[in-house]
Each structure stands twice: as C-alpha cells, then as structure tokens.
Amino acid sequence: QAPLVESGGGLVHSGGSHRLSCLASTILFDVYAMDWYRQGPSKQRELIAKITPEGYTSYHVSVKGRFTVSRDNAKDTLYLQMNSLKPEDTGVYYCHAEGTRDGSGTLYPEAWGRGTQVTVSS
C-alpha cells in the first residue's frame, strides 16, 4: 500500500477554487513535516507549500495568498486549498513527507505520493 495517496485532482476554470487531499497510511503522520510539490508541463517539480508537525506553514511566492496548506492529524490527512486558480497552476501535485529523526534517533524516512493532475482552463 502506498504511504501517501493524493486525491481531488481535476479540471477547474481559471479563477475557481479546488481542494486536494493526501491520505497517509503506513507512516506516522504526526511526526512529519508535510509538503505539496507541483510539476507543470515541461517544468521541474517545485515545492509550493509546507506545514510542520506543529502547524507552521510556508509557501512559494507563486501561490502565497491563494493557496492554504493544512493538516488533520486525527485523520492522517494533508490538504491544499487552492483559490483564484490560474492556468499556470496546471500540473501534477504531489504530497511529500519529509524524512526526519526523533530525539531517540529513530528514523522516519521520506515518502512520496504518486500525484494528482490539476488542469486550470483559461
């Protein structure tokens, strides 16, 4: 079973809103900082949003003020709320768990989802 599974991709009109979800299984979701990456057509994968285990967030300048990352640790789920979508937001969106170690040295390896396609029409 894949450790991270994204859902919610689809076709959206420019200016519209959409929400992506990422369900974590087989990993200890609470300990991970979680990221959303995006890979546009013929572009490199880029980090667009991050949320720490404590809930602190940071964003790429291209999505700041339009996208909101959140997490529900009780549901082992990461979210990305996307508003005011633009055609340049088109791409495959990936969920990523950042590898980490806890205070006792236990390793929690990184994990990736397989991605979900978001297409924004003009």
DSSP file (Angstrom, degrees, kcal/mol; ACC not computed):
  #  RESIDUE AA STRUCTURE BP1 BP2  ACC     N-H-->O    O-->H-N    N-H-->O    O-->H-N    TCO  KAPPA ALPHA  PHI   PSI    X-CA   Y-CA   Z-CA
    1    1 A Q              0   0    0      0, 0.0    24,-0.0     0, 0.0     0, 0.0   0.000 360.0 360.0 360.0 133.6    0.0    0.0    0.0
    2    2 A A        -     0   0    0      1,-0.1    23,-0.1    22,-0.0     3,-0.1  -0.410 360.0-137.4 -65.9 137.9    1.3    3.4   -1.0
    3    3 A P  S    S+     0   0    0      0, 0.0    22,-2.8     0, 0.0     2,-0.4   0.810  89.6  30.6 -67.2 -29.1    2.3    5.5    2.1
    4    4 A L  E     -A   24   0A   0    108,-0.5   110,-0.5    20,-0.2     2,-0.5  -0.997  66.2-174.6-134.2 131.9    0.7    8.7    0.6
    5    5 A V  E     -A   23   0A   0     18,-1.9    18,-2.6    -2,-0.4     2,-0.2  -0.968  10.9-154.7-130.8 116.5   -2.3    8.9   -1.7
    6    6 A E  E     +A   22   0A   0     -2,-0.5     2,-0.3    16,-0.2    16,-0.2  -0.537  17.4 172.6 -84.7 153.7   -3.4   12.2   -3.3
    7    7 A S  E     +A   21   0A   0     14,-2.3    14,-2.5    -2,-0.2   109,-0.1  -0.974  42.9  64.4-151.9 163.3   -7.0   12.8   -4.4
    8    8 A G        +     0   0    0     -2,-0.3    11,-0.2     1,-0.3    -1,-0.0   0.392  59.6 143.0 104.7  -1.9   -9.1   15.7   -5.7
    9    9 A G        +     0   0    0     12,-0.1     2,-0.3    84,-0.1    -1,-0.3  -0.196  19.8 113.1 -66.2 163.6   -7.4   16.5   -8.9
   10   10 A G  E     -d  118   0B   0    107,-0.9   109,-2.7   106,-0.1     2,-0.5  -0.990  64.4 -44.6 165.5-166.1   -9.4   17.5  -11.9
   11   11 A L  E     +d  119   0B   0     -2,-0.3     2,-0.4   107,-0.2   109,-0.2  -0.839  52.0 177.7 -99.6 129.0  -10.3   20.3  -14.4
   12   12 A V  E     -d  120   0B   0    107,-3.0   109,-2.7    -2,-0.5     2,-0.2  -0.964  27.6-117.8-131.5 145.4  -11.0   23.7  -12.9
   13   13 A H  E >   -d  121   0B   0     -2,-0.4     3,-2.3   107,-0.2    72,-0.2  -0.555  44.9 -89.7 -79.9 147.7  -11.8   27.0  -14.6
   14   14 A S  T 3  S+     0   0    0    107,-2.4    72,-0.2     1,-0.3    -1,-0.1  -0.303 116.6  25.7 -54.6 135.1   -9.5   29.9  -14.2
   15   15 A G  T 3  S+     0   0    0     70,-3.4    69,-0.5     1,-0.3    -1,-0.3   0.292 101.4 117.4  90.2  -9.3  -10.4   31.9  -11.1
   16   16 A G    <   -     0   0    0     -3,-2.3    69,-2.4    69,-0.2     2,-0.3  -0.153  59.1-120.9 -84.8-179.1  -12.0   28.9   -9.4
   17   17 A S        +     0   0    0     66,-0.2     2,-0.3    67,-0.2    66,-0.2  -0.859  27.0 171.3-123.4 156.8  -11.2   27.0   -6.3
   18   18 A H  E     - B   0  82A   0     64,-2.5    64,-3.3    -2,-0.3     2,-0.4  -0.980  19.4-141.5-161.3 152.3  -10.3   23.4   -5.6
   19   19 A R  E     - B   0  81A   0     -2,-0.3     2,-0.3    62,-0.2    62,-0.2  -0.983   9.8-161.1-126.4 131.7   -9.1   21.3   -2.7
   20   20 A L  E     - B   0  80A   0     60,-2.5    60,-2.1    -2,-0.4     2,-0.3  -0.792   7.6-160.3-103.1 150.4   -6.6   18.5   -2.8
   21   21 A S  E     -AB   7  79A   0    -14,-2.5   -14,-2.3    -2,-0.3     2,-0.4  -0.926   7.6-163.0-126.8 154.7   -6.3   15.8   -0.1
   22   22 A C  E     -AB   6  78A   0     56,-2.2    56,-2.6    -2,-0.3     2,-0.5  -0.927   9.6-157.1-139.8 113.1   -3.4   13.5    0.8
   23   23 A L  E     -AB   5  77A   0    -18,-2.6   -18,-1.9    -2,-0.4     2,-0.4  -0.791   9.3-150.1 -94.9 126.3   -4.2   10.4    2.9
   24   24 A A  E     +A    4   0A   0     52,-3.1     2,-0.3    -2,-0.5   -20,-0.2  -0.792  21.6 166.6 -96.6 135.2   -1.3    9.0    4.8
   25   25 A S        +     0   0    0    -22,-2.8     3,-0.1    -2,-0.4    51,-0.0  -0.979  62.1  21.7-141.6 153.9   -1.1    5.3    5.6
   26   26 A T  S    S+     0   0    0     -2,-0.3     2,-0.3     1,-0.2   -22,-0.1   0.460 107.4  86.7  66.9   3.4    1.8    3.1    6.9
   27   27 A I  S    S-     0   0    0    -24,-0.3     2,-1.6    81,-0.0    -1,-0.2  -0.930  88.7-111.4-126.2 158.0    3.6    6.2    8.2
   28   28 A L    >   -     0   0    0     -2,-0.3     3,-1.6     1,-0.2     4,-0.5  -0.662  37.1-171.4 -86.2  86.5    3.4    8.0   11.5
   29   29 A F  G >  S+     0   0    0     -2,-1.6     3,-1.5     1,-0.3    -1,-0.2   0.811  71.7  65.3 -52.4 -41.1    1.8   11.1   10.0
   30   30 A D  G 3  S+     0   0    0      1,-0.3    -1,-0.3    43,-0.2    43,-0.1   0.767  98.9  51.7 -59.1 -29.2    2.0   13.3   13.2
   31   31 A V  G <  S+     0   0    0     -3,-1.6     2,-0.3     2,-0.1    -1,-0.3   0.630  94.4  91.4 -86.2 -11.9    5.9   13.4   13.3
   32   32 A Y    <   -     0   0    0     -3,-1.5     2,-0.4    -4,-0.5    67,-0.1  -0.616  68.6-137.0 -93.2 139.8    6.4   14.5    9.7
   33   33 A A        -     0   0    0     65,-0.4    65,-2.7    -2,-0.3     2,-0.4  -0.775  36.7-147.2 -75.6 137.4    6.6   18.0    8.2
   34   34 A M  E     -FE  51  97B   0     17,-2.7    17,-2.5    -2,-0.4     2,-0.3  -0.872  15.9-168.1-118.5 144.5    4.5   17.7    5.0
   35   35 A D  E     -FE  50  96B   0     61,-3.0    61,-2.2    -2,-0.4     2,-0.5  -0.890  17.7-145.4-127.7 154.9    4.9   19.3    1.7
   36   36 A W  E     -FE  49  95B   0     13,-2.5    12,-2.7    -2,-0.3    13,-1.6  -0.995  22.7-171.6-114.1 129.6    2.9   19.9   -1.5
   37   37 A Y  E     -FE  47  94B   0     57,-2.8    57,-2.6    -2,-0.5     2,-0.4  -0.830   5.9-156.0-112.6 156.6    5.0   19.9   -4.7
   38   38 A R  E     -FE  46  93B   0      8,-2.6     8,-2.9    -2,-0.3     2,-0.5  -0.998   6.9-167.0-134.1 138.5    3.9   20.8   -8.2
   39   39 A Q  E     - E   0  92B   0     53,-2.1    53,-2.3    -2,-0.4     6,-0.2  -0.931  13.8-163.3-126.1 107.9    5.3   19.8  -11.6
   40   40 A G    >   -     0   0    0     -2,-0.5     3,-2.1     4,-0.5    51,-0.2  -0.315  44.1 -64.5 -80.5 169.6    4.0   21.8  -14.5
   41   41 A P  T 3  S-     0   0    0      0, 0.0    -1,-0.2     0, 0.0     3,-0.1  -0.336 122.1  -5.1 -56.6 126.4    4.2   20.7  -18.2
   42   42 A S  T 3  S+     0   0    0      1,-0.2     2,-0.3    -3,-0.1    -2,-0.0   0.766 114.8 114.0  58.8  28.6    7.9   20.6  -19.2
   43   43 A K  S <  S-     0   0    0     -3,-2.1    -1,-0.2     3,-0.0     2,-0.2  -0.850  70.4-104.0-124.4 161.7    8.9   22.0  -15.8
   44   44 A Q        -     0   0    0     -2,-0.3    -4,-0.5    -3,-0.1     2,-0.2  -0.496  46.1 -94.6 -78.8 154.4   10.8   20.7  -12.8
   45   45 A R        -     0   0    0     -6,-0.2     2,-0.4    -2,-0.2    -6,-0.2  -0.514  49.8-167.2 -67.0 132.7    9.0   19.7   -9.7
   46   46 A E  E     -F   38   0B   0     -8,-2.9    -8,-2.6    -2,-0.2     2,-0.4  -0.955  24.5-115.8-130.0 146.4    8.9   22.6   -7.2
   47   47 A L  E     +F   37   0B   0     -2,-0.4   -10,-0.2   -10,-0.2     3,-0.1  -0.650  36.8 166.2 -77.0 125.8    8.0   22.9   -3.6
   48   48 A I  E     +     0   0B   0    -12,-2.7    12,-2.2    -2,-0.4     2,-0.3   0.651  59.5  13.8-116.3 -22.1    4.9   25.1   -3.2
   49   49 A A  E     -FG  36  59B   0    -13,-1.6   -13,-2.5    10,-0.2    -1,-0.4  -0.989  55.8-174.4-157.2 146.4    3.7   24.6    0.4
   50   50 A K  E     -FG  35  58B   0      8,-2.3     8,-1.8    -2,-0.3     2,-0.4  -0.993   3.9-170.6-141.2 146.4    4.9   23.2    3.6
   51   51 A I  E     -FG  34  57B   0    -17,-2.5   -17,-2.7    -2,-0.3     6,-0.2  -0.988  17.1-141.2-138.3 130.6    3.4   22.6    7.0
   52   52 A T    >   -     0   0    0      4,-2.6     3,-1.4    -2,-0.4   -19,-0.1  -0.294  34.3-100.8 -80.5 169.5    5.4   21.5   10.1
   53   53 A P  T 3  S+     0   0    0      0, 0.0    -1,-0.1     0, 0.0   -21,-0.1   0.826 126.7  53.3 -58.3 -28.9    4.1   19.0   12.7
   54   54 A E  T 3  S-     0   0    0      2,-0.1   -21,-0.0     1,-0.0   -24,-0.0   0.570 124.5-104.5 -83.6  -9.0    3.2   22.0   14.9
   55   55 A G    <   +     0   0    0     -3,-1.4     2,-0.2     1,-0.3    16,-0.0   0.529  67.9 148.1 100.6   5.8    1.2   23.6   12.1
   56   56 A Y        -     0   0    0      1,-0.0    -4,-2.6    -5,-0.0    -1,-0.3  -0.564  30.9-157.4 -74.6 139.3    3.6   26.3   10.9
   57   57 A T  E     -G   51   0B   0     -2,-0.2     2,-0.3    -6,-0.2    -6,-0.2  -0.836  18.2-179.5-121.8 155.1    3.2   27.0    7.2
   58   58 A S  E     -G   50   0B   0     -8,-1.8    -8,-2.3    -2,-0.3     2,-0.3  -0.981  10.7-159.8-149.1 155.0    5.3   28.4    4.4
   59   59 A Y  E     -G   49   0B   0     -2,-0.3   -10,-0.2   -10,-0.2     2,-0.2  -0.944  25.0-106.7-139.0 152.5    4.6   29.0    0.7
   60   60 A H    >>  -     0   0    0    -12,-2.2     3,-1.8    -2,-0.3     4,-1.4  -0.513  41.2-115.6 -69.3 147.3    6.2   29.5   -2.7
   61   61 A V  T 34 S+     0   0    0      1,-0.3    -1,-0.1     2,-0.2   -13,-0.1   0.800 112.1  64.2 -58.9 -29.1    5.8   33.1   -3.8
   62   62 A S  T 34 S+     0   0    0      1,-0.2    -1,-0.3     3,-0.0   -14,-0.1   0.703 115.6  27.4 -70.8 -18.7    3.7   32.0   -6.8
   63   63 A V  T X> S+     0   0    0     -3,-1.8     3,-2.4   -15,-0.2     4,-2.4   0.485  86.2 125.5-119.4  -7.2    0.9   30.6   -4.6
   64   64 A K  T 3< S+     0   0    0     -4,-1.4     4,-0.1     1,-0.3   -15,-0.0  -0.309  81.5  17.0 -60.3 132.3    1.2   32.7   -1.4
   65   65 A G  T 34 S+     0   0    0      2,-0.5    -1,-0.3     1,-0.1     3,-0.1   0.242 126.2  58.0  89.6 -13.0   -2.1   34.4   -0.6
   66   66 A R  T <4 S+     0   0    0     -3,-2.4    17,-1.7     1,-0.2     2,-0.3   0.695  98.8  53.0-114.9 -35.2   -4.0   32.0   -2.9
   67   67 A F  E  <  -C   82   0A   0     -4,-2.4    -2,-0.5    15,-0.2     2,-0.4  -0.789  60.2-164.2-107.5 148.5   -3.3   28.5   -1.5
   68   68 A T  E     -C   81   0A   0     13,-2.5    13,-3.0    -2,-0.3     2,-0.4  -0.987   4.7-157.3-133.0 124.3   -3.6   27.2    2.0
   69   69 A V  E     +C   80   0A   0     -2,-0.4     2,-0.3    11,-0.2    11,-0.2  -0.812  22.7 162.4 -97.9 140.0   -2.0   24.1    3.4
   70   70 A S  E     -C   79   0A   0      9,-1.6     9,-3.0    -2,-0.4     2,-0.3  -0.945  20.6-149.5-148.7 168.3   -3.5   22.4    6.4
   71   71 A R  E     -C   78   0A   0     -2,-0.3     2,-0.5     7,-0.2     7,-0.2  -0.993  10.2-156.2-144.1 149.3   -3.4   19.0    8.2
   72   72 A D  E >>> -C   77   0A   0      5,-2.8     5,-1.9    -2,-0.3     3,-1.0  -0.904  10.0-173.0-123.7  99.3   -5.7   16.9   10.3
   73   73 A N  T 345S+     0   0    0     -2,-0.5     3,-0.5     1,-0.3   -43,-0.2   0.798  83.4  61.2 -66.7 -27.4   -3.6   14.6   12.3
   74   74 A A  T 345S+     0   0    0      1,-0.2    -1,-0.3    -3,-0.1   -44,-0.0   0.795 114.6  35.1 -68.1 -26.3   -6.6   12.7   13.6
   75   75 A K  T <45S-     0   0    0     -3,-1.0    -1,-0.2     2,-0.2    -2,-0.2   0.357 105.0-126.5-106.7   3.0   -7.4   11.7   10.1
   76   76 A D  T  <5 +     0   0    0     -4,-0.6   -52,-3.1    -3,-0.5     2,-0.4   0.896  65.7 137.8  52.9  43.1   -3.8   11.4    8.9
   77   77 A T  E   < -BC  23  72A   0     -5,-1.9    -5,-2.8   -54,-0.2     2,-0.4  -0.965  44.2-159.0-131.4 136.8   -4.7   13.8    6.1
   78   78 A L  E     -BC  22  71A   0    -56,-2.6   -56,-2.2    -2,-0.4     2,-0.3  -0.867  17.3-162.2-107.8 143.8   -3.0   16.7    4.4
   79   79 A Y  E     -BC  21  70A   0     -9,-3.0    -9,-1.6    -2,-0.4     2,-0.3  -0.898  16.4-163.5-126.7 155.4   -5.0   19.3    2.5
   80   80 A L  E     -BC  20  69A   0    -60,-2.1   -60,-2.5    -2,-0.3     2,-0.6  -0.885   9.8-162.6-136.8 108.1   -4.3   22.0   -0.1
   81   81 A Q  E     -BC  19  68A   0    -13,-3.0   -13,-2.5    -2,-0.3     2,-0.5  -0.807  11.3-165.3 -89.0 122.4   -7.0   24.6   -0.6
   82   82 A M  E     +BC  18  67A   0    -64,-3.3   -64,-2.5    -2,-0.6     2,-0.3  -0.943  10.4 175.7-116.5 119.9   -6.4   26.4   -3.9
   83   83 A N        +     0   0    0    -17,-1.7   -66,-0.2    -2,-0.5   -67,-0.1  -0.786  60.4  21.6-117.9 162.8   -8.2   29.6   -4.6
   84   84 A S  S    S-     0   0    0    -69,-0.5    -1,-0.2    -2,-0.3   -67,-0.2   0.905  85.2-158.6  48.8  49.2   -8.1   32.1   -7.5
   85   85 A L        -     0   0    0    -69,-2.4   -70,-3.4    -3,-0.2   -69,-0.2  -0.242   9.3-161.1 -65.1 146.3   -6.6   29.4   -9.7
   86   86 A K    >   -     0   0    0    -72,-0.2     3,-2.3   -71,-0.1     4,-0.2  -0.859  32.9-109.7-122.8 156.9   -4.6   30.4  -12.8
   87   87 A P  G >  S+     0   0    0      0, 0.0     3,-1.8     0, 0.0    33,-0.4   0.846 117.5  63.4 -55.5 -32.7   -3.7   28.4  -15.9
   88   88 A E  G 3  S+     0   0    0      1,-0.3   -48,-0.0   -48,-0.1    -3,-0.0   0.568  88.0  70.5 -72.0  -5.9   -0.1   28.4  -14.7
   89   89 A D  G <  S+     0   0    0     -3,-2.3    -1,-0.3    31,-0.0    29,-0.1   0.511  73.4 119.9 -81.7  -5.6   -1.2   26.4  -11.7
   90   90 A T    <   +     0   0    0     -3,-1.8     2,-0.3    -4,-0.2    29,-0.2  -0.349  41.6  88.2 -60.8 134.8   -1.7   23.4  -14.1
   91   91 A G  E    S- H   0 118B   0     27,-2.7    27,-3.0   -51,-0.2     2,-0.5  -0.958  79.7 -59.7 164.1-178.0    0.4   20.4  -13.2
   92   92 A V  E     -EH  39 117B   0    -53,-2.3   -53,-2.1    -2,-0.3     2,-0.5  -0.850  47.6-148.0 -94.5 127.7    0.7   17.3  -11.2
   93   93 A Y  E     -EH  38 116B   0     23,-3.0    23,-1.8    -2,-0.5     2,-0.4  -0.848  13.9-165.4-102.2 127.6    0.5   17.9   -7.5
   94   94 A Y  E     -E   37   0B   0    -57,-2.6   -57,-2.8    -2,-0.5     2,-0.4  -0.888  14.0-141.8-116.9 142.6    2.5   15.6   -5.2
   95   95 A C  E     -E   36   0B   0     -2,-0.4    18,-2.3   -59,-0.2     2,-0.4  -0.819  24.3-172.5 -96.6 139.5    2.3   15.0   -1.5
   96   96 A H  E     -EI  35 112B   0    -61,-2.2   -61,-3.0    -2,-0.4     2,-0.5  -0.999  19.1-153.2-140.8 134.8    5.6   14.6    0.3
   97   97 A A  E     -EI  34 111B   0     14,-2.8    14,-1.6    -2,-0.4     2,-0.4  -0.937  26.8-130.3-105.0 123.0    6.6   13.6    3.9
   98   98 A E        -     0   0    0    -65,-2.7   -65,-0.4    -2,-0.5    10,-0.0  -0.576  24.2-116.3 -77.6 127.4   10.0   15.0    4.9
   99   99 A G        +     0   0    0     -2,-0.4     2,-0.3   -67,-0.1    -1,-0.1  -0.285  46.7 163.2 -59.8 146.8   12.3   12.4    6.4
  100  100 A T  E     -J  108   0C   0      8,-2.4     8,-3.5   -68,-0.0     2,-0.4  -0.968  32.8-132.0-156.9 166.5   13.2   13.1   10.0
  101  101 A R  E     -J  107   0C   0     -2,-0.3     6,-0.2     6,-0.2     2,-0.1  -0.969  21.8-137.5-123.8 145.9   14.6   11.6   13.2
  102  102 A D    >   -     0   0    0      4,-1.7     3,-2.1    -2,-0.4     6,-0.0  -0.336  41.2 -84.1 -91.8-177.2   13.1   11.9   16.6
  103  103 A G  T 3  S+     0   0    0      1,-0.3    -1,-0.1     2,-0.1    -2,-0.0   0.726 128.4  53.5 -61.3 -23.6   15.0   12.6   19.8
  104  104 A S  T 3  S-     0   0    0      2,-0.1    -1,-0.3     0, 0.0    -3,-0.0   0.437 120.6-105.5 -91.7   0.8   15.9    8.9   20.3
  105  105 A G    <   +     0   0    0     -3,-2.1     2,-0.2     1,-0.3    -2,-0.1   0.471  65.2 154.6  92.1   1.6   17.4    8.6   16.9
  106  106 A T        -     0   0    0      1,-0.1    -4,-1.7    -5,-0.0     2,-0.4  -0.481  39.3-132.7 -66.8 128.4   14.5    6.7   15.3
  107  107 A L  E     -J  101   0C   0     -2,-0.2    -6,-0.2    -6,-0.2    -1,-0.1  -0.685  19.1-169.7 -88.1 132.0   14.5    7.4   11.5
  108  108 A Y  E     -J  100   0C   0     -8,-3.5    -8,-2.4    -2,-0.4   -81,-0.0  -0.931  25.0-143.7-116.1 102.0   11.3    8.2    9.8
  109  109 A P        -     0   0    0      0, 0.0   -12,-0.0     0, 0.0    -8,-0.0  -0.207  20.4 -97.3 -71.3 156.7   12.1    8.0    6.0
  110  110 A E        -     0   0    0    -11,-0.1     2,-0.3   -14,-0.0   -12,-0.2  -0.224  39.5-163.2 -66.6 161.4   10.7   10.4    3.5
  111  111 A A  E     -I   97   0B   0    -14,-1.6   -14,-2.8  -108,-0.0     2,-0.3  -0.995   6.3-157.0-148.0 149.5    7.7    9.3    1.4
  112  112 A W  E     -I   96   0B   0     -2,-0.3  -108,-0.5   -16,-0.2   -16,-0.2  -0.937  11.4-137.8-124.7 147.7    6.0   10.5   -1.8
  113  113 A G        -     0   0    0    -18,-2.3  -108,-0.2    -2,-0.3     3,-0.1  -0.461  29.4-113.5 -88.1 175.4    2.6   10.1   -3.3
  114  114 A R        -     0   0    0   -110,-0.5  -109,-0.1     1,-0.2   -20,-0.1   0.540  58.9-117.3 -90.0  -8.0    2.0    9.3   -6.9
  115  115 A G        -     0   0    0    -20,-0.1     2,-0.4     1,-0.1   -21,-0.2   0.082  14.7-121.3  95.5 156.3    0.5   12.7   -7.7
  116  116 A T  E     - H   0  93B   0    -23,-1.8   -23,-3.0  -109,-0.1     2,-0.3  -0.998  25.9-121.1-138.4 136.9   -2.8   14.0   -8.9
  117  117 A Q  E     - H   0  92B   0     -2,-0.4  -107,-0.9   -25,-0.2     2,-0.5  -0.597  23.8-173.5 -84.1 131.1   -3.4   16.1  -12.0
  118  118 A V  E     -dH  10  91B   0    -27,-3.0   -27,-2.7    -2,-0.3     2,-0.5  -0.993   2.9-172.4-120.7 125.7   -4.9   19.6  -11.8
  119  119 A T  E     -d   11   0B   0   -109,-2.7  -107,-3.0    -2,-0.5     2,-0.6  -0.975   6.2-162.3-120.8 123.6   -5.7   21.4  -15.0
  120  120 A V  E     -d   12   0B   0     -2,-0.5     2,-0.3   -33,-0.4  -107,-0.2  -0.916  11.7-151.4-107.9 116.9   -6.8   25.0  -15.0
  121  121 A S  E      d   13   0B   0   -109,-2.7  -107,-2.4    -2,-0.6    -2,-0.0  -0.634 360.0 360.0 -89.2 144.4   -8.5   26.2  -18.1
  122  122 A S              0   0    0     -2,-0.3    -1,-0.1  -109,-0.2  -109,-0.1   0.450 360.0 360.0 -86.1 360.0   -8.4   29.8  -19.2
